[in-house]
Amino acid sequence: MTPSPKETIAVVGLGYVGLPVALAFSRKFVTTGFDVNPRRVADLGRGHDHNGEHTAEELAAGQIRFTADPADLAGATFFVIAVIFSYFAVPARYQYRVLLWGRGRGGPRIRRMRAEVL
């Protein structure tokens, strides 16, 4: 599914996969980058990527807001979930709990989503 220009994007997980995806979306769409690590979010907001993959200019160039507050996902209509799941090391029932927990952090605020990309 391709987002329409009026979509509001949320990328959950700002690691090696999520951050570049969030930055790419932010070039064309209003984007919220969410991570559960408030220190990571604060660093990104100050223009510092501790992975060393993106410059301060890249982090500030798009229409992106970094947050660790699930309430900030309220207006998103298109979600990309970019969190680590180890299918070999973690039992399947636990993986589903983690996924549901991640969605639950947004609670009823994310019921109106159009798409979720895993």
LINSUL-V329841 format. One record per residue. NEAR is the number of other ideal C-beta (glycine too) atoms within 10 Angstrom. Layout:
NEAR
NEAR
//
This chain:
9
6
17
10
6
8
19
16
25
27
29
25
21
28
14
11
14
20
25
18
18
28
22
14
23
21
11
13
19
17
25
24
31
27
22
14
13
11
10
20
19
12
16
25
15
11
13
14
18
9
11
7
11
16
12
12
8
15
22
12
13
18
14
22
15
22
18
16
12
18
10
17
21
16
11
24
17
21
22
22
17
22
16
11
14
7
8
4
8
13
9
9
7
11
14
11
13
13
15
10
9
16
18
12
16
20
12
8
15
19
8
10
15
12
13
15
13
9
//
